Amino acid sequence: MKPDLELEAWREQWQADAVVPADLRRKVERGSRNMRLLLAVEVLITVVMGGGSTLWAAMDPHTEMVVLSAAIWLFLGAAWTFAVVQRRGTWSPVAVSTAEFLDLSIRRCRSRLASSRFGAVLYFAEMAFCLTWIYWDPAQRRPLAAIIFGVATPVFLMGLARYRRNTRAELERLLELQRHRE
């Protein structure tokens, strides 16, 4: 079978095309802004939660406060490690081409899906730790914590399911576009 040289030439031109469709460019730029905003929120959470727990443990150096502070830093470290690894290669396109902007959008969707899975695991690990920590001392039983987690967990799971469904749909659209463009 003889290859279609004209079709192959068009494909190469499309992949090297420096004119990126405006909607794709805006989507990537919006995603970059959101990534910077999320990074700022993560820094703020680290300062408030990590710094606050360290200060609290320093002011009240009982074993349970030190354990709480250490656990918070452990969870923050896990979250930061995962975030740094997931963001690698997703900040900006390598080249100004439609193909690269599309590839970047696909990498970002896959990263968001992986992050949502990690976030769910981290949520349940933190919930298990918090409930164990709160109820460790029988004299300190606080039913409010269990009620809060009892309400927050279904809300979190419904939001996560919706987010994952929308992200998977977006990924499918991007992959379909990529298949048609190749």
Residue frames as qw, qx, qy, qz and C-alpha x, y, z in Angstrom:
[[0.000, 0.889, 0.457, 0.000, 0.00, 0.00, 0.00],
 [0.421, 0.412, 0.009, 0.808, 1.36, 3.41, -1.03],
 [0.248, -0.520, -0.478, 0.663, 1.43, 6.08, 1.71],
 [0.158, 0.884, 0.376, 0.227, -0.58, 9.24, 1.16],
 [0.550, 0.028, -0.127, 0.825, 2.26, 11.77, 1.03],
 [0.082, -0.538, -0.157, -0.824, -0.03, 14.79, 0.84],
 [0.667, -0.639, -0.292, -0.247, -1.93, 13.71, 3.96],
 [0.783, -0.289, -0.221, 0.505, 1.36, 13.10, 5.79],
 [0.337, 0.281, 0.000, 0.899, 2.60, 16.56, 4.76],
 [0.348, -0.643, -0.217, -0.646, -0.61, 18.15, 6.11],
 [0.786, -0.537, -0.300, 0.069, -0.24, 16.26, 9.38],
 [0.661, -0.082, -0.153, 0.730, 3.34, 17.50, 9.77],
 [0.073, 0.455, 0.097, 0.882, 2.24, 21.07, 9.02],
 [0.562, -0.665, -0.290, -0.396, -0.55, 20.82, 11.59],
 [0.808, -0.433, -0.248, 0.314, 1.87, 19.54, 14.24],
 [0.539, -0.036, -0.032, 0.841, 4.35, 22.32, 13.48],
 [0.001, 0.737, 0.375, 0.561, 1.70, 25.01, 13.12],
 [0.280, 0.001, -0.430, 0.858, 2.51, 27.99, 15.35],
 [0.387, -0.251, -0.086, -0.883, -1.06, 29.28, 15.17],
 [0.075, -0.171, -0.929, 0.321, -2.83, 27.69, 18.11],
 [0.237, -0.612, -0.600, -0.458, -6.65, 27.89, 18.08],
 [0.119, -0.524, 0.233, -0.810, -7.74, 30.73, 20.38],
 [0.774, -0.450, -0.056, -0.441, -10.05, 28.59, 22.52],
 [0.918, -0.061, -0.291, 0.264, -7.32, 26.00, 23.13],
 [0.396, 0.386, -0.313, 0.772, -4.81, 28.75, 23.98],
 [0.384, -0.547, 0.124, -0.733, -7.30, 30.35, 26.42],
 [0.909, -0.325, -0.188, -0.183, -8.00, 26.98, 28.04],
 [0.796, 0.077, -0.327, 0.503, -4.29, 26.32, 28.59],
 [0.145, 0.459, -0.250, 0.840, -3.72, 29.86, 29.91],
 [0.626, -0.519, -0.005, -0.582, -6.69, 29.51, 32.29],
 [0.942, -0.194, -0.261, 0.084, -5.29, 26.17, 33.47],
 [0.580, 0.263, -0.337, 0.693, -1.89, 27.79, 34.08],
 [0.204, -0.530, 0.177, -0.804, -3.51, 30.57, 36.14],
 [0.828, -0.412, -0.112, -0.363, -5.46, 27.98, 38.14],
 [0.870, 0.002, -0.346, 0.351, -2.27, 26.01, 38.80],
 [0.290, 0.377, -0.329, 0.816, -0.54, 29.14, 40.13],
 [0.498, -0.497, 0.060, -0.708, -3.56, 29.94, 42.31],
 [0.928, -0.262, -0.243, -0.104, -3.67, 26.37, 43.64],
 [0.689, 0.177, -0.394, 0.582, 0.04, 26.57, 44.44],
 [0.046, -0.464, 0.261, -0.845, -0.55, 29.78, 46.43],
 [0.751, -0.421, -0.052, -0.505, -3.41, 28.10, 48.34],
 [0.919, -0.069, -0.346, 0.178, -1.17, 25.09, 49.08],
 [0.414, 0.317, -0.398, 0.755, 1.55, 27.39, 50.45],
 [0.366, -0.472, 0.146, -0.788, -1.03, 29.17, 52.62],
 [0.895, -0.301, -0.194, -0.264, -2.39, 25.86, 53.94],
 [0.793, 0.099, -0.413, 0.436, 1.14, 24.69, 54.72],
 [0.154, 0.392, -0.350, 0.837, 1.95, 27.88, 56.62],
 [0.556, -0.417, 0.080, -0.714, -1.34, 27.93, 58.53],
 [0.941, -0.219, -0.163, -0.200, -1.69, 24.20, 59.29],
 [0.816, 0.139, -0.356, 0.434, 1.98, 23.29, 59.59],
 [0.195, 0.419, -0.336, 0.821, 3.03, 26.47, 61.33],
 [0.563, -0.480, 0.041, -0.672, -0.06, 26.56, 63.51],
 [0.939, -0.244, -0.233, -0.071, 0.32, 22.96, 64.66],
 [0.669, 0.208, -0.386, 0.600, 4.02, 23.48, 65.36],
 [0.074, -0.473, 0.252, -0.841, 3.26, 26.60, 67.38],
 [0.763, -0.413, -0.080, -0.491, 0.47, 24.79, 69.25],
 [0.924, -0.091, -0.319, 0.193, 2.79, 21.85, 70.04],
 [0.440, 0.334, -0.368, 0.748, 5.48, 24.27, 71.23],
 [0.304, -0.462, 0.189, -0.812, 3.03, 26.08, 73.52],
 [0.814, -0.256, 0.283, -0.439, 1.46, 22.83, 74.82],
 [0.315, 0.526, -0.780, -0.124, 4.21, 20.20, 74.52],
 [0.733, -0.117, 0.584, -0.329, 2.12, 17.21, 75.60],
 [0.385, -0.117, 0.857, 0.323, 2.60, 14.00, 73.67],
 [0.449, 0.584, 0.676, -0.008, -0.75, 14.23, 71.87],
 [0.219, 0.917, 0.011, -0.332, 0.04, 17.74, 70.57],
 [0.166, -0.594, 0.674, 0.407, 3.45, 16.66, 69.29],
 [0.436, 0.162, 0.867, 0.177, 1.84, 13.63, 67.61],
 [0.393, 0.787, 0.437, -0.186, -0.78, 15.88, 66.01],
 [0.091, 0.870, -0.282, -0.395, 1.85, 18.30, 64.71],
 [0.290, -0.360, 0.817, 0.345, 4.00, 15.45, 63.36],
 [0.471, 0.399, 0.785, 0.057, 1.00, 13.90, 61.61],
 [0.327, 0.881, 0.181, -0.290, 0.06, 17.21, 60.03],
 [0.010, -0.748, 0.533, 0.396, 3.60, 17.62, 58.71],
 [0.411, -0.069, 0.883, 0.217, 3.55, 14.03, 57.44],
 [0.463, 0.640, 0.610, -0.056, 0.29, 14.65, 55.54],
 [0.194, 0.916, -0.089, -0.339, 1.60, 17.97, 54.20],
 [0.222, -0.548, 0.714, 0.376, 4.83, 16.30, 53.07],
 [0.471, 0.214, 0.840, 0.161, 2.91, 13.57, 51.26],
 [0.387, 0.816, 0.396, -0.167, 0.67, 16.13, 49.58],
 [0.053, 0.871, -0.313, -0.376, 3.61, 18.32, 48.50],
 [0.351, -0.317, 0.811, 0.344, 5.59, 15.36, 47.18],
 [0.475, 0.448, 0.752, 0.093, 2.65, 14.16, 45.15],
 [0.276, 0.902, 0.209, -0.258, 1.86, 17.67, 43.86],
 [0.093, -0.746, 0.494, 0.437, 5.43, 18.35, 42.74],
 [0.374, -0.087, 0.868, 0.315, 5.65, 15.04, 40.89],
 [0.410, 0.602, 0.685, -0.019, 2.22, 15.49, 39.25],
 [0.201, 0.919, 0.079, -0.331, 2.92, 19.03, 38.08],
 [0.383, -0.445, 0.590, 0.554, 6.17, 18.10, 36.37],
 [0.198, 0.057, 0.748, 0.631, 5.75, 18.82, 32.67],
 [0.048, 0.670, 0.729, 0.131, 2.33, 20.45, 33.01],
 [0.167, -0.625, -0.207, 0.734, 3.16, 24.11, 33.62],
 [0.337, 0.714, -0.137, -0.598, 3.46, 25.23, 30.01],
 [0.897, 0.424, 0.123, -0.012, 3.67, 23.83, 26.50],
 [0.702, -0.286, 0.348, 0.552, 7.12, 22.87, 25.24],
 [0.238, 0.037, 0.480, 0.844, 6.47, 24.57, 21.89],
 [0.379, 0.416, 0.204, -0.801, 3.89, 26.92, 20.44],
 [0.258, 0.061, -0.793, -0.549, 1.96, 24.44, 18.33],
 [0.729, -0.189, -0.119, -0.647, -1.54, 23.08, 18.32],
 [0.819, 0.004, -0.573, 0.028, -0.20, 19.57, 18.91],
 [0.384, 0.133, -0.623, 0.669, 1.79, 20.64, 21.96],
 [0.354, -0.211, 0.244, -0.878, -1.09, 22.63, 23.46],
 [0.833, -0.111, -0.298, -0.453, -3.33, 19.60, 22.96],
 [0.715, 0.071, -0.634, 0.287, -0.73, 17.26, 24.50],
 [0.089, 0.213, -0.520, 0.823, -0.37, 19.61, 27.48],
 [0.598, -0.204, 0.037, -0.774, -4.15, 19.66, 27.99],
 [0.872, -0.051, -0.456, -0.170, -4.22, 15.86, 27.93],
 [0.521, 0.141, -0.638, 0.549, -1.34, 15.64, 30.44],
 [0.185, -0.240, 0.364, -0.880, -3.16, 18.08, 32.72],
 [0.775, -0.183, -0.174, -0.579, -6.39, 16.04, 32.57],
 [0.827, 0.000, -0.550, 0.118, -4.52, 12.86, 33.44],
 [0.291, 0.213, -0.552, 0.751, -2.74, 14.68, 36.25],
 [0.444, -0.270, 0.168, -0.838, -6.05, 15.96, 37.63],
 [0.870, -0.142, -0.343, -0.326, -7.49, 12.44, 37.61],
 [0.691, 0.068, -0.585, 0.418, -4.44, 11.06, 39.44],
 [0.041, 0.265, -0.412, 0.871, -4.61, 13.96, 41.90],
 [0.649, -0.294, -0.046, -0.700, -8.28, 13.28, 42.62],
 [0.875, -0.112, -0.471, 0.000, -7.47, 9.63, 43.43],
 [0.488, 0.144, -0.522, 0.684, -4.61, 10.73, 45.70],
 [0.229, -0.342, 0.187, -0.892, -6.85, 13.35, 47.32],
 [0.802, -0.303, -0.251, -0.450, -9.46, 10.72, 48.17],
 [0.812, -0.060, -0.493, 0.306, -6.86, 8.43, 49.74],
 [0.273, 0.236, -0.393, 0.846, -5.34, 11.35, 51.66],
 [0.470, -0.411, -0.023, -0.781, -8.78, 12.47, 52.88],
 [0.878, -0.304, -0.300, -0.218, -9.58, 9.04, 54.33],
 [0.692, 0.057, -0.464, 0.550, -6.11, 8.72, 55.88],
 [0.031, 0.316, -0.277, 0.907, -6.51, 12.13, 57.51],
 [0.655, -0.389, -0.145, -0.631, -10.04, 11.30, 58.63],
 [0.874, -0.193, -0.437, 0.089, -8.89, 8.02, 60.21],
 [0.488, 0.131, -0.430, 0.748, -6.04, 9.81, 61.98],
 [0.186, -0.376, 0.119, -0.900, -8.22, 12.69, 63.19],
 [0.765, -0.384, -0.223, -0.466, -10.97, 10.45, 64.55],
 [0.828, -0.113, -0.452, 0.313, -8.41, 8.21, 66.23],
 [0.329, 0.231, -0.337, 0.851, -6.60, 11.22, 67.70],
 [0.377, -0.418, 0.006, -0.826, -9.83, 12.83, 68.90],
 [0.843, -0.337, -0.145, -0.393, -11.25, 9.67, 70.47],
 [0.579, 0.290, -0.676, 0.352, -7.97, 8.33, 71.89],
 [0.032, 0.070, -0.658, 0.750, -8.76, 9.67, 75.35],
 [0.186, -0.508, -0.830, -0.136, -12.21, 8.42, 76.48],
 [0.166, -0.629, -0.439, 0.620, -12.62, 11.54, 78.63],
 [0.001, 0.431, -0.229, -0.873, -12.35, 13.73, 75.53],
 [0.324, 0.408, 0.820, 0.237, -15.18, 12.19, 73.45],
 [0.166, 0.442, -0.032, -0.881, -16.42, 14.81, 71.01],
 [0.543, 0.421, 0.726, 0.016, -19.39, 13.61, 68.94],
 [0.310, 0.847, 0.019, -0.432, -19.25, 16.80, 66.89],
 [0.071, -0.560, 0.702, 0.434, -16.12, 15.56, 65.05],
 [0.325, 0.126, 0.925, 0.154, -17.85, 12.36, 63.97],
 [0.375, 0.731, 0.498, -0.277, -20.91, 14.34, 62.89],
 [0.149, 0.804, -0.283, -0.502, -18.74, 16.73, 60.85],
 [0.103, -0.336, 0.857, 0.378, -16.96, 13.85, 59.10],
 [0.371, 0.346, 0.858, -0.083, -20.30, 12.06, 58.67],
 [0.377, 0.822, 0.282, -0.319, -21.69, 15.06, 56.78],
 [0.057, 0.787, -0.429, -0.440, -18.48, 16.15, 55.03],
 [0.387, -0.218, 0.850, 0.284, -17.57, 12.72, 53.64],
 [0.500, 0.518, 0.690, 0.071, -20.66, 12.19, 51.44],
 [0.241, 0.932, 0.055, -0.264, -20.43, 15.79, 50.22],
 [0.188, -0.672, 0.612, 0.371, -16.72, 15.30, 49.45],
 [0.463, 0.007, 0.855, 0.233, -17.36, 12.01, 47.63],
 [0.465, 0.720, 0.512, -0.059, -20.22, 13.45, 45.54],
 [0.128, 0.928, -0.180, -0.301, -18.11, 16.46, 44.57],
 [0.310, -0.496, 0.742, 0.327, -15.16, 14.21, 43.76],
 [0.543, 0.288, 0.778, 0.130, -17.31, 11.92, 41.61],
 [0.389, 0.869, 0.272, -0.137, -18.66, 14.89, 39.66],
 [0.058, -0.846, 0.422, 0.320, -15.16, 16.36, 39.22],
 [0.420, -0.256, 0.822, 0.288, -13.79, 13.02, 37.98],
 [0.542, 0.531, 0.650, 0.030, -16.73, 12.51, 35.60],
 [0.287, 0.938, 0.041, -0.191, -16.24, 15.99, 34.09],
 [0.178, -0.725, 0.591, 0.304, -12.47, 15.54, 33.85],
 [0.531, 0.001, 0.818, 0.219, -12.82, 12.12, 32.18],
 [0.507, 0.730, 0.457, -0.036, -15.31, 13.59, 29.67],
 [0.122, 0.934, -0.231, -0.244, -12.88, 16.41, 28.90],
 [0.369, -0.477, 0.747, 0.279, -10.03, 13.91, 28.50],
 [0.596, 0.316, 0.728, 0.121, -12.10, 11.83, 26.09],
 [0.401, 0.889, 0.189, -0.117, -12.89, 14.92, 23.99],
 [0.062, -0.845, 0.467, 0.254, -9.21, 15.87, 23.89],
 [0.488, -0.230, 0.810, 0.230, -8.11, 12.35, 22.97],
 [0.588, 0.568, 0.575, 0.026, -10.74, 12.20, 20.23],
 [0.254, 0.948, -0.074, -0.175, -9.51, 15.52, 18.86],
 [0.259, -0.658, 0.659, 0.255, -5.95, 14.25, 18.98],
 [0.605, 0.091, 0.776, 0.154, -6.92, 11.05, 17.13],
 [0.520, 0.760, 0.390, -0.011, -8.63, 13.06, 14.39],
 [0.088, 0.950, -0.235, -0.185, -5.68, 15.41, 14.06],
 [0.490, -0.485, 0.670, 0.275, -3.02, 12.69, 13.67]]
